[in-house]
Amino acid sequence: MTDNIPWKTLTTESGAVPFYIIQFDKDGQCTSPKALADLLKVAKSKTDVFLFAHGWNNDWEDATERYDKFVEILLDVRRKHGKPLNRPYEPVLVGVFWPSAILTAPWERGPDIAGVDPLESDLEVIDDALPHDDAATIRALLAKPDASTEEAERAAKIIASALDRTGDELGSEADAPPIDSKDLLATWKDAPFAEPAPEQDPGGFIEDEAPAEGEVPAAPDAAGFNPLAWIRDGVRAFTVLQMKDRAGKVGANGVALMLRALADDTEARIHLVGHSYGAKLLMSALCIGAAPSRDVDSVLLLQPAFSCYGFTDDLEGRPGGYRTAIDRVRQPIIATRSDHDTPLRRLFHLAVRRSSDLAEAQIAGEPPSKFAALGGYGPQWVPGGAEWIDLPDVGDPYPATTKRIYGVDGTAYISSHGAVETRQTAWALLTQVMD
């Protein structure tokens, strides 16, 4: 990591553009207060603040490389296709760095994370999340060369009880029956959470490679699985929830304070850009508590890993966790989805099964589950409806709309969950800046 303040300065057609990286720990505490203070001072003289948040499975190198790549594409698209603005334009760039890479298996990491033992990382999370005796039981089971069905059932009961105790990061607790451990074990058997996959771009949620749409994977027993594999898959699914909660906590506890300071102390337009769990992080920051002192200008959610019902007014008696975002953004929110996003199309709703993940039910037709992901199926039950469009190519306009959310089908340009740094997504952000 770096102590440079700012992290770097870019030379652009708009002049020198400072780029800050603001770091937060797993509880949302800012660990780079000097950089944050300098950002708030510099932003007073800027016209636009771009706040980026990366998703799960990004170490420092991965996250900063992804920010660099997207900004490089954005600058190139603006240089070649941007229209002159009828207002001053002096931007400042801000990347959030949050600890999202401790829960990684070797095939999920992209570049190796030095010194990290994937299994030990998972076990450390188990230690942090479970009572001592329960954590010790899970550790002992995972240390064995194999396990019995009874031991897998025991692990499911332990993890189900931990999921029942986990509340929503925005402070709401839903009254719902506890998760049934037998149902949870069935999920572990059916969902290939831990199957090895080819190396992929960092930023993954679970692995991007899985059986194609319509392809039925071999039954666990037929594939040579044993109950120990089910337990490992259960731990993998559990880490999905742990990282989901961490993104919400970092957003609500830490990034929210930074966002409100930017709104209170500057007059700059604020543009939020989040990928995967980074989208959840930013929505938690925007929606926690009272609204910021003024609206943010735009929100771009790239393959967001939270409920497709997150913006609804009412799902089974409660509003979506991010319903208030609709009223806190000047422009319509842009949210992409892709048929190629295997994790969000096929696995997210199997891993996320707690009462507190509702709208943030079984519902007939598409999506396949009440827990389905926004990045897999697009925004559902939005007040007033969503404006459904295909992701426009560079230079093509977004249609005028009175609706508050664009449900954007990015299948033509977004080839996997992590493949979001494209000219078309940069163009989406640029159209928001030019509006």
N, C-alpha and C positions, 0 to 999 in steps of 0.2 A: 504494500500500500504506500501511500505518499503523504507527506506533510505539505506539499506545495499548495499555495493559496493564491490564485485559484489552481485547480489541478493542471490546467493548460489554457493557453490562449490561442484561438484559431484566427488565421488571417482569411478574411472573406471579403466579398464585394461590399458588404455592409460595414467594413472596417474590422477592427480587432474585436473578437467575441470571446469573453471569458467563459470558461467551462469549469464548474465546480462539481466535486463529488462530496456529498454529505453522507456520512456513515452513521448507522444506527445499530445497536446491539439487538439481541433477540427479544428483549422486552420493550423496545422502542426508545431507549435512551440514546440521545445523540452523543456519539463518541468523537465528533470533530467540531466542537463548539466554536473554535477560532475560524474555521472555514465557514460555518453558518453565519457567524457575526459579520464576516467580511462580505458574504453574499448579500445579506440584508442591507448592508451599507451601499454596495455597488448597485443593487437593484433599484435603489431610489432614483437613479439617473437613467434607467433603461425603460424601453417601451414594451418589451415582451419578455416574459419568463417562461422558458420551456422546462417542465419538470418531468423527468423520465424515471420509470421504475421497472427494473428487470424482474423476471420470474424466478421460479425454483431452479436449483441446480446450476447456479452461476457463482463461481469463485470470483476473486477480484479481477483476475486476468480476463475471464470470460465476460463478466459484466461490462468492464471498460471497453473491451474489444467490440462488444455488441453496440454500445453507445457510439463509439467511434464510427462503426460501419453505417449505422442508421443516419447519423449526422452527416457523414460524407455523402451519402446518397441524397439526403435532403438538400444539401448545398448545391449539388450538381443539378438536381431537378429544378431548384429555384433559379439557378443560373440560366438554364436552357428553356424553361417553360413558365417561370413566374412572371406575373404582370407587375408593373410598377405600382407601389402602394400609394394611396392618396393621403398618407399620414407618415410621420417620422417612424423609422424602424431601427432600433438599436437593441438587439436581443442579448440575453444572458441565458446560458444553458446550465441546467442542474440535473445531475444524475444521483438518484438515491442508491446507496449500497447497503444492503441488509444481509444478514447471515443466512443464506438459503442453500448452501452447498454441503452441509454436513451429512445429509441423508442420501448418499450416492453409492450405487453399485458400480463396479468397474465399467460395465457396458453403457452406463448412463452418463458418464462424466465428461465425454469429449476429451480435452487435454487432461492428463493426470493431475490430481490435486496432491501435491507432495506430502508424504507423511500421514495420509489419511487411510486408515483401515476401514473399508466400507462396513463390514459386519460390526466392528467395534463402535463405529459412528451410530449405527442403528441401536446398538445396545445402550449407548450413552443416552439416547433419546428415551428409550424404554425406562432407564433408571430415573430420568428426570420426570417422566409422566406418571409412573406407577408407584404405589406403596412399595417399600423395600422388599417385603416377602414376595409380592407378586412379580416384581422385577427380577428377583433372584430365580423364581420359577421359570420365567421366560428365558433367562440366560442359560439355565441348566438344560432346558429342552433344546435350545439352539446349539448347544455344545455337543449334543449327542449325534452319533452317526445316522440314526434313524429314530422314528417315533411311532407310537401306536395311535390308532384312531381315538382312543380314550384320552391320550395326552393332547392331541389336537383339539378335542372338545374342551379340555381343561384350559388350554391357551385361549380359546375363543371366549370362554366365560370371563377370564381375567380382562381381556381387551374390551369386551362388550361393557363390562362394568366401568372401565375407564372412560369409554366414549359417553356413557350416560352422564358422567360427572362433568363433561366438557360443555361449557356454555358458549353462547354467541359472543363474538368480539365486540359487538355494539351494545352489549349489556342486557339483551333480552333473553329470557328463558322461556322456552316453549313447554307447555304441559302436554306430554305425549308418553305413551307406554315405553318402557325401557326397551333397548335393542335386544332381540332374542338371540342368544349365542348360537343356536342351531341355524338360524337364518344367516348369521354372520359367517359361520363355518361353510355353509353352502356357497356363499359369495367367494370365499377364499378358493374353494374347489373349482369354481367356474371361471374366475377372472385370472388371466395370465399376467399377474402383476410383476412377477420376478423372472419371466422368461428372458434369456439373453437376446439381445438385438444388436445389429451392426452399429458401429460408432456413428453418432449423429451430432448435429449442431448442439451446443450447450443451450440451456434454457428449457430442457425437457420437463415434463410433468410426471408421467411415467414414460416408458419407452415409446417412441413413435411407431416402431414396427410391431405389428400384431396381425392376427388373421384378417384378411380383407373383408369388406362388407359382404355379408351373406355366407362367408366361409365359417363352418362350424369346427372349432378346435377339437382335437381328440379328447376323449374323456380322460380325466387325470389318471385313473388306474391303467387304462389302455396305453397311456403315454409313458408308463413307468414311474409315475409319481408315487410318493408315499406320504403319510401324514406329516412328516417333517417338512416337506415342500409346502404343504398347506399352511403350516405355522409360519414359514418364511414369507409366504405370500401375505399372510395376515399382518405380519410386522410391516411389510411394504405398504399395505393399504393403510395401516395405522399411521405411518409416517406421512402419507398424503394428507391426512387430517391434521397432523401436528404442524406441517408446513403451511397449510391453509390457515390455521389459527395464528401462526406466527406472522404471516403477512397481514392479517387483520389487526393484530396487536401492534405491530410496528407502525402501521398506518394510523390507527386510532390514538396510540399513546405518544408517538413521536413526530411523524410526518404531518399530522394534523396541526401541531403547534407551529411548524415551519410554514405551512400553507396559510394559516391565519396571520402570521407575522407578515408574510408577503402581501396579503390582502390589506392588512391594517396600515402598514408602513410604506407601501409603494403605490404608485398609480399604474404600474405595468399591467398589461394584459397577461393573464395566466393560462398557459396551455398544459394540460395534463396528458401524458402518454404512458400507458402501462401495458405490459405484456404478461399474459398468464396470471400467476399470482401477484405480479406487480400491478395488474389492473385492480385486483381485490384490495391491495394495499392502498392505492390512491382513492378508490371509492370509500374505503373505511375512513381515510383522512378527511375526505370531503363531507361525509355524512354524519360523523360522530358529533353529538351535541348540537348546539345552536349553529345556524348557518354562519359562514365567514361574513365579515363586514360588507363584502360586495361579492357579486357572482364571479366565478372563474369564467374565462372567455370560451374555452373549448375543452372537450374531452375526447381522446382517441383510445379506444380499448382494442388491443390486438390479441385475438384468441383468448379472451378473458376466461379464467378458471374460477368462475363462481356461478351461482344458479342462474339459469335462463329466465327464472321468474323473479330475479332480484329487483326489478323496477315496477312490479305489479302493485296495484292498490290493495288487492285482497286475494290471498291464497289460503284457504282453510282458516279464515278468521284473522289473519295477520298480514300486514303489508310486507312487501319485499324489503330486505335489509337496506337496499340502496334506492328506495323510492324517492327519497328527498333529493337525490342528485338531480332529478329532472328539473327541480325548481331552483337549483344552485348553479346552473350553467347557462350562459347567455345563448350559445348556439346549440343546435341539436347534437346530441351525443352520437358519435360514430362507433359502432361495435361490429367487429368482423367475426365471421364464422367460416369454417372450411370443411368440406367433406373429407379432406385429406388429414384432418387432425384426429388421428386414431385415439389418442388418450382422452380427448374431450368428447368424441363421438361415442366411444365404446366402453371406456373404463371409469371415467370420473364418477358417474352415477352409481357404480358398483362400490367404489371406495367410500363415497360420502353418504352415510346412512343415518346420521343423527337427527334428532328432532330439531336441533338448533340450526341445521343446514337447510331447513325448509325455506323456500323463497329466497333464499340467499344464497308429492303428495303422490295412488296410481292414477294417472291422467291418460285418457284414451288418445290413441293416435300419436302423432309426433308432438313433442319428444317422447322417448320411450319410458321415461321415469319422472317422477316429481322432483328428482335431484339432478336432472340433466343440466349440462354446462352451457353457458351463454356462448362460448366459443365453438361449441359443437352444433348448436341448434338455433342460435339467434334469440333475440329478445321476445319473450312471450307475455301476453296479457298486459301490454303496456297501456297505460291510460291514454285514450284517444288513438291507440294503434301505433305501430311503427311504420316508417317509410322503408319498404323492402326493395333493395336494389342490388345489382351485381356491382362488385368493386370496379369503379371506373378506371380505365387506363390513364396513363399520364396525359394531361391535356384535356381530357373529357370532363365536362362539368358534372357536379352533383346536382340532381334535380332540386328545384325550389320546393320547400315543404313547410307546412305549418305544424307538422308533427315534431315530437321532441327527441326522437331517436331514429337514426338510420340503422336498420338491420341489414348489414352489408355481407353479401355472399362473396367471399374471397377465394372460392375453390379454384378459379382459373389462375390465380397468382400465388396463393399460399399453399405450398406443397407439403407442409407438415406443421406440427404444433410450434416448432421453433423457428420456422422459416418465414419470419415476419419483416425482416429488413429488406424490403423491395422498393422499387421505384413507385409502385402503385400505392403502397402504404405511406411513403413519403409524400406523394401527391395528395393523399387524403389530409395529412397534417397541413400541407401548404395551402390547400383550399380553405382550411379553417383560419389560417393566418391572414389570407387575402380578403376574407369576408369582413 
